[in-house]
Amino acid sequence: MGYSFKVTIYLSDGNEAGDWNNFIINSDDTIRKDPFFYSVTKGNIDYSYIEGIVE
């Protein structure tokens, strides 16, 4: 149940985006929004790009 990247999206006014916010990117094809897991259906998440941003 670990994770690689916990993502929070902010709007230009500094407030958190609603509904589909605070999710976890587990891998290049899996996202977790507790308590469910979602699989990418087309292509992949650009995991290496996100990894480059945070390192």
Secondary structure, 3 states (H helix, E strand, C coil): CCCCEEECCECCCCCECCCCCCEEEEECCEEEECCEEEECCCCCCCHHHHHHHHC
